[in-house]
């Protein structure tokens, strides 16, 4: 392994460590938005069918 490759791998590991938490948070928020949209869509259909 060259020192260049070791340096690149260390930077990659650090970037994954720093941005990993943000990526997980973003995925959780996207999942929550999807659930809210799905529930909203289900309740909208229930209200339209009940009329």
C-alpha positions in Angstrom: 0.0 0.0 0.0 1.3 3.4 -0.9 1.2 6.3 1.4 -1.1 8.1 -1.1 -3.6 5.2 -0.9 -3.4 5.1 2.9 -4.1 8.9 2.9 -7.0 8.5 0.5 -8.5 5.7 2.6 -8.2 7.8 5.8 -9.9 10.7 4.2 -12.7 8.4 2.9 -13.1 6.9 6.4 -13.3 10.4 8.0 -15.8 11.6 5.4 -18.0 8.5 6.0 -17.8 9.1 9.7 -18.7 12.8 9.4 -21.4 12.5 6.8 -22.7 9.1 7.8 -24.8 10.5 10.7 -26.3 13.2 8.4 -27.1 10.6 5.7 -28.9 8.4 8.3 -30.9 11.4 9.6 -31.8 12.4 6.0 -33.1 8.9 5.3 -35.1 8.8 8.5 -36.7 12.2 7.6 -37.5 11.0 4.1 -39.1 7.9 5.5 -41.2 10.0 7.8 -42.3 12.2 5.0 -43.3 9.1 3.0 -45.3 7.7 5.9 -47.1 11.0 6.4 -47.9 11.2 2.7 -49.2 7.6 2.7 -51.4 8.2 5.7 -52.7 11.4 4.2 -53.5 9.7 1.0 -55.3 6.8 2.8 -57.4 9.2 4.9 -58.3 11.2 1.8 -59.5 8.1 0.0 -61.6 7.1 3.0 -63.2 10.5 3.2 -64.1 10.5 -0.5 -65.5 7.0 -0.4 -67.6 7.9 2.7 -69.4 10.7 0.9 
